[in-house]
Amino acid sequence: MELDKYIGIDVHSSTLVVNARDAYGKVVFQGTVPTSRDGILQCVGGLRGRLHVTFEEGTHAQWLYDVLRKRADDVVVCDPRENRLIQDGSKGDGIDAGKLSHLLRMGAVKAVYHGQHGTATLKELTRHYDGLVEDSVRVMNRIKAVYRSRAITTEGTGVYRPDKRDAFLGQLTEPGARRRAEALCEQLDMVLKLRREAEKAMVTEARHHGIYRQLRSIPQLGPIRIAQLIAIVDTPHRFQNKAAFWNYCGFAVVTHSSAEHRFVDGELVRSRKAIATRGLNKDHNPRMKQIFKSAATKARARGPFAEYYSGLIARGMKPELATIALARKIAAVTLAVWKKGEAFDPKKLKKT
């Protein structure tokens, strides 16, 4: 009977360093192959037994996952931040691959979700849109920097509008600065055009997913936010409950405690010392946190969530904390709607 093989792969742009060990921890193979489909499949194909493969999340992670998931029995894309906490000593391609195979055999790798539920196209369109948003913001900041460096007031968004552009350009007396501002404005017009096209394509693709209509019923979750949610989450069944979803979104409360129990007259009792909170968890998906926080910022002013926010304020909660609590609420509602496949019902929110 062939023993299970635990394979660690250190991924680079041109090479894949492979280390394989058996169930007893003995290294049975170590080598380097090109970063190509044929190279890695030929390498893995020479190993017998149940194959367990791991490699770190990175640029090539999704591609390598898709290549290996049909050949190996188990493919784990692991979190490199967790591996840094465990690994120590020398570092090198062969050493890193060996440590990965060792951690996989010990069950000490933390998996990063990689699924295939028909959202590959939406993921790419979302990345394209997010990149264009970042590009447009960057160009806008450069335009304002030209005016601000010459003490010209540029409050609001008027400086970007084509109908007011000539008035602002007229205040630039230096030929070089004026030509630079004109070029930046032309660049902004092109990026905004591409951004609108990318947004349209992204939302159109998101509407092809059956859950889009149900998520759209949640107040303040517009087409863009829903498209980003579907692309990132993929499936809500990744999360066992809302606490796990809050942790992924960055809304889990971090607590510290010590000496939780003590003996009184020979009997173990729980200490009454208050558990100290240390804010929200830092290990999360920043895009998810931005989606729900921005939705909560708008929802607190109007709609069915406004009453929930007002109740928190009436009980003495600070506005910043109330906004976070509202974001947690919207996240919990989103997960429930997504799992049940039912539209949002404001009456159920009032009951809670």
N, C-alpha and C positions, 0 to 999 in steps of 0.2 A: 504494500500500500504506500503510495506516494505521500510524503509529508506536505503540509501547507507551506507555501512560500510567501515571505513577507518582503516586498520590494519597495525600496525607497529610491526616488528619482530626484536628482538635483537638476533643475531645468535652467537652460541658458538659451540665448538666441540661436546659436549654431550647434550646440552639443547638448546631449542628455547623458548625465552620469548616473549609471544604474548600479545599485547594490541590492543583492537578494540574499536572504538568509532563511534557513529552515525553522521548524518549530522549536528546535533546541537552541537556536541562536547562532548556529554555525553559518558563516558566510559561504554560500555555494556559487555565487557569481558576482563579479565586479568588473565593469567595463564602461566604455564611452561609445555612444552611437550618435549619428547626426540627428539634428532636430527635424525629423521627417516621419511621416506615417509608416513608410516601409521599414525604416531603421528601427523604430521602437517595437513594431509588431514582430519583426524578425527576432529581435532580442528576447522579448517576452515569450514568443512562441517556442523557444528552446527549453523553457522551464516546465516541469511537470508538477501535478498536484493542484490543489486549489490556490489560486493566485490572489493575493491581497496587495494592492498597490496604493502608495501615497506619494504626494508631492505638494509643494506649497502653493497657495493662492498667488497668482501673478498674471502677467500678460498672456502667457500661453496656457493658462489653467483650463479654460473652457475647451479649447481645441484638443488638448491632450486628454481631457476627461471624455470627450466624445469619441476619440480614437480608441481608448482603452476599455470603455465600459462594456463593450460587447465581447471583448477578449478575456478580460479578467473577471473573477468572481466578485470582487469587491474593490471599488475605487474610492479613495478618500482624498479629497482636496482639503488640506489642513491649513490652519491659521498660523502664519509665520510668527505672529506676535506671541502666541502661546509657546511656540518652540524655543524662542529666545529665553524664556523664563526657565526652561528645563536644560537647554544645552549649555555646555561650558567647555573650556579648554581650547585646543587648536581648531583652526577653521580651514577648510579646503573643499574642493568639489567632491573628492572621494570620501572625505570625512563627513561632510554634510549628508551625502546620500546614505552613508552607513548609519548615521544617527537617526535619520528618518526611518529606515527599515527597523532599527532597534526600537524606536518609540512606537511604531505601528505594531510590532510584535508584542510590546508590553501594554498596548491599548491606551497609550498616553498622548495620542494626537486628538486635537479638537477639530472636528469636521466643519468645513464651510459648505453651505448648501449649493449644490449644482444640480438642477433638475432639467427636465425636458418636457414641457407641457404646452408646446406650441407658441411660446412667447419669444422665440429667437428673433423674429423679424421686429417685433415691438421693442425689444431690448436695444437693437441696433439703431432704430429710429429715435428712441429716447436718448441714447448717448449722443447722437448727432444733434438733436435739439438742445440738450444741455450744453454741449460744446459751443454752439452758436450763441446761446444766452451769455456764456462766459466771455466770448469774443466781443459781443456787442457792449457789454458792461465795461470791458477793458478799453474799447475805443471811446466810449462816452467819457470815461475818466481822463483819457488823454486829451480829449477836446476841452474839457473844463480846465485841465492843468495849463493849457496854453493861455487861457484868459486869466486864470487866477494868478499866474506868475507875473502878470502885468497889472494886477490890482483892478481887474475888470469884474464886476459883480455878475455872477451867472446862477442866480437862485432859480430853483425849479427846473423844468424841462424845456423851457423856451429856447435855450441855446441849440437844441437838437432839431427844432422844427424848421422845415424848409422855408416857410413863409417869414420867419424872423431871422433867418440865417444871415442875410445881407446886412441887417442892422448890427449884428454882433461883429461880423467880419470888418465892417467899416471902422470899428474902434481899434483895429490892429493897424498901427502905422508902420510897423516894420515889414518889409516885403517878404522876408524869410518866414516870419511867424504867420503872415496871412496865407502864404502858399501852403504851409504845413497844416493850418486849420482847414483850408479848402480840401486838401487831400484826405484829411481825417474824416471830414463830412461826407465825401464821396465813398470812403470805405465804410462808414456807418450805414449809408443808404443801401449799399450792396449786402452788408451783413444782415440788416433788418429784413431785407427782401428774402434772403435765404432762410432766415429765422421763421418768417411767416409760412413759407413753403414747408419747412420741416415740421412746424407745429400742425399744419393741416394734414400732412402725411401721417404723423404720429397719432393724432386723434382719430383719423379714419381707420387706421389699423386697430386701435384700441376698441372701436365700436364693433369689430368683428368678434370680440370675446363676449360670451354670453353674460358674464357678470357685470358688464359695463352699465347696463340699464339699472340694475339694483344699486350699484354704488353711486350712480348719478343722483339717486333719490336722497342721499345724505346731504344736508345743507352745507354749503361752502366747499364741497368737494367738486370742483369744476372739471371740465374735460382734460385739462393738462395734468392736474394732480392725479386724476384717476388713471390716466395712461401711465404715469410714472409709477403709481402703486402697483398696477398689474405687471409692469415690466420688472419691478424689483422683487415683489413678494412671490410671484409666479403661482403659488398655491397657498391658501390660508391654513391648510392641514399640516404645514410644517410646524405650526405652533400649537402646542397642546391646550393652552389657555391664554387669557389676556395678559397674565403676568409675563409669560414668555414673549408675547408680542410687544409689551411695554419695554422689556429688556432690549429687544432688537431695535426699537425706535428711540431708545435713550431716555425713557421715562421711568425706569426702575429706580427705586430709592435705595441707596447704598447705606447700610447700617453697620455700626461697629459695636461690639459688646465684649465683655470679659467677665469672668467669674460669675457665670449665670446661675450656678447652684452652690449651695453650701450646706453643711451638716449642722442641724440644730437638735441637741439632745439625741444624737445618734441617728436622726432621720434626715434624709436628703430633701431639701426644699429649694424652691426657685427664688433667686434673689429679686428684690423689688427695685433694684437699680434700673433707672430708665435707660433704654437703648438709645445710643447716640446716632443721629443721622449725619451722613456725609454727602448730601446732595444726590444728584442723579448719576447713573452709571456712565462712564466715559467710553466704554467699549460698545459701540452701536453703529448703526447705519446713519450717517449724517443727513442724507437726502430724505429719509423717512421722518426724521425729527423736524426737518425744515418744512415738510409737507403739512404735518399735523399742527405745528406751532403757527404757521401762517394761516391755516384754516381756523384755528382757535382765535387768533387775533381778530379776524373778521366776524366769526360767529358770536363773539361776546357782545356785539353791538345790536344784532338783530337776528330774528329767526328763533326756532325752538330751543336752541342752546343758550340764548341770552338769559332766559329765566334761571337756568342752572347756574350760570356765571353770577348773576345777581344774588342768588341765594348764598353762594360762597362768600361774596363780599359782605353780605348782611351778617354773616356769622363771624366777621372779623378777619377773614383771610386777606393777606396782602394781594394787590392786583397782579403782581408778577407770579406769585404762587397759584393764584386762582386761574391764570391763563394756562399754566402748566397742567393744573388739574382738569381744566376743560379740554386741553389737548389729549390727555389720557382718556377722557370720556369719549371723545370723538374716535380715538384709535380703537377703544373697546367696542364701540358701536359698529365701526367699520369691519372689524374682525367677525362680529356676530352676524352682520348682514351677509358678509362674504361666505361664511360657512353654511348658513341656512339657505342662502339663495333667495331671500325674501327682501322686498323693498323696505326702506326705513319707515317706521311708524312713530310719529311724534307722541302719540298717546302713551306708548310704552315708556318713553323717556320721562314723561311727567310722573308716571307711577313710581319710578325709581327715585 
